[in-house]
Amino acid sequence: MTSTVPEHDRLTPPDPQELRDWLRERVAYFVECPVTDIATDVKLVEYGLDSLYALTLCGDIEDTFGIPVSATLAWDYPTIDAIVGLLATPRQS
């Protein structure tokens, strides 16, 4: 997927709270429940996030934040907190 984020911004990690809020909104949308029902420390599969939506989430992260992620991100980092911990860390050039 192509990113709309400028190359120089790709090394700057997203704000953790902004990323956490964004992930909660995306997961809530995918599983069709209120965002207030999405806890950041609960495994995404417990909300019913299937492989199609997990893969879509990866593409959405790449498009929105310009961060390339593995297609197995949601399985390797099964909670929103785990994903934020990974993606909100500064990248090496």
C-alpha positions in Angstrom: 0.0 0.0 0.0 1.2 3.5 -0.7 1.4 5.9 2.2 0.3 9.5 2.1 2.7 10.3 5.0 5.9 12.2 3.9 9.1 10.2 4.0 10.6 12.4 6.7 7.7 11.8 9.0 7.9 8.0 8.8 10.7 7.9 11.3 8.7 9.9 13.9 6.5 7.6 15.9 2.8 8.5 16.3 1.6 10.0 19.6 0.7 7.0 21.8 -2.6 8.3 22.9 -3.6 9.4 19.4 -2.7 5.9 18.1 -4.5 4.2 21.0 -7.7 6.2 20.4 -7.5 5.6 16.6 -7.1 1.9 17.1 -10.0 1.7 19.5 -12.2 3.5 16.9 -11.1 1.2 14.1 -11.7 -2.0 16.1 -15.1 -0.7 17.3 -16.0 0.0 13.7 -14.9 -3.5 12.5 -16.7 -5.4 15.3 -19.7 -3.0 15.3 -19.8 -2.0 18.9 -19.4 1.3 20.8 -15.8 2.5 21.1 -16.4 2.7 24.9 -16.7 -1.1 24.9 -13.2 -1.5 23.5 -10.6 -2.0 26.3 -7.0 -1.6 25.2 -5.7 -4.5 27.2 -8.2 -7.2 25.8 -7.1 -9.5 23.0 -8.6 -8.3 19.7 -9.8 -11.8 18.9 -12.0 -11.7 22.0 -13.9 -8.9 20.3 -14.4 -11.1 17.3 -11.8 -9.3 15.1 -11.3 -11.9 12.3 -8.3 -12.3 10.0 -9.9 -10.1 7.2 -10.3 -7.2 9.6 -6.9 -7.7 11.1 -5.4 -7.5 7.7 -7.5 -4.4 6.9 -6.3 -2.9 10.1 -2.7 -3.4 9.0 -3.4 -1.6 5.8 -5.2 1.2 7.6 -2.2 1.7 9.9 0.1 1.9 6.9 -2.1 4.4 5.1 -2.8 6.6 8.1 0.5 6.6 9.9 2.9 5.6 7.1 4.3 2.7 9.2 4.8 -0.5 7.3 3.6 -3.4 9.5 3.5 -7.2 9.1 0.3 -8.8 8.0 0.4 -10.8 11.3 0.6 -7.6 13.5 -2.7 -8.3 15.3 -1.7 -11.9 16.1 1.9 -11.0 17.1 0.7 -8.1 19.2 -2.8 -9.2 20.2 -4.0 -6.1 22.2 -4.2 -2.4 21.3 -1.7 -1.7 24.1 0.8 -4.1 22.6 0.4 -2.6 19.1 0.8 0.9 20.6 3.9 -0.2 22.4 5.4 -1.4 19.1 4.4 1.4 16.8 4.9 4.4 19.2 8.6 3.5 19.5 11.1 5.6 17.5 12.2 3.9 14.2 15.7 3.4 13.0 16.6 5.0 9.7 
